[in-house]
């Protein structure tokens, strides 16, 4: 993701195919793309991101694109340590 500006403003748009529910994703504007990316990956259940997209400097990113931005070495914010799911071999 070389050249991506994590300091740019960003907008997170919900999936338009779903009917809005109180717990569903609504349009949100963020001052910095890094904050929008963190919110999308760390706060929202993945099911709410299916069909949603992030717009930054007129470029659109789907869930996979948002994930790549979050996983990039250039991502400027500290990532939350995500708990590993237990597996049959970890018992």
N, C-alpha and C positions, 0 to 999 in steps of 0.2 A: 504494500500500500504506500509505496514511496510517493511523496509529494502531497499526501492527504493532509489537510489542515484541521487538526483536532480542536483548534481554537475558534473556528468559524461557528456561526449560529447554525442550529439544526432544528428540523421539524420531524416529529414521529407521527405517522399516519396509521390509523387502524385499517384492518381488513374491511372493505366496504360490503363484502358478501354476507357478513354476519349481522344479525339483528343486535342492536346495542343492548347490553345488559348492565346493571349497576356495577358489576365487577369487571367489565370489559375495558379494553384499551380505548381511550379517547385521544383525539388530536392533542399533542403537547408540543410546545416550543421550548427550546433550551438555548441558553446563551452560548454554550460551547458544545460542539459535537461530542467531545469526550464524555461529557456528562450524560448526553442522550444515549450513547452507546452503553455506558455502564448501567443506566436505568433499564434499558432493553434487555441486556444479558443477565444482570444480577437481580432485578426486581420483578420482572414479568415472567409468568409461566410461558414456556415455549409455545403452548397451544394458542396463546394470544398473539404471538408474532407471526403465525402462519398467514401469509397474505399481507401483512403490514410492511411498511417500508419507511426508511429514513431518508430524508432529503437534506443534502448539504451542498451549498454552492451550486445549485441546480443539477446535482448528480444524485441519482436514487440508488439505494442499497436495500436489497431484500434481506431476509433473515440470515442467509449464508454470508452476504456481504457485510452485514453488521458484525457477525461472528468473526470474520477475517480481520476487520478493523480492531476488534477487541483483542484478538490473539496476536496482533502485530507487535513486533519489538518496539515500534515507534509509539505505541499507545502510552500516553503520558500519566495516567492515573494509576494508583495502586489497585490491584485486582483483589477482590474478595476471594479468600480461600474457599473453594467449593468443596463440600463434603463428598467423599467418594461413596458411590453406591456399594453396598455389600454384595459380594459374589459368593458363589458356592465354595470356592477355594479359600476365601478369607475367613471362614468360620472356624 
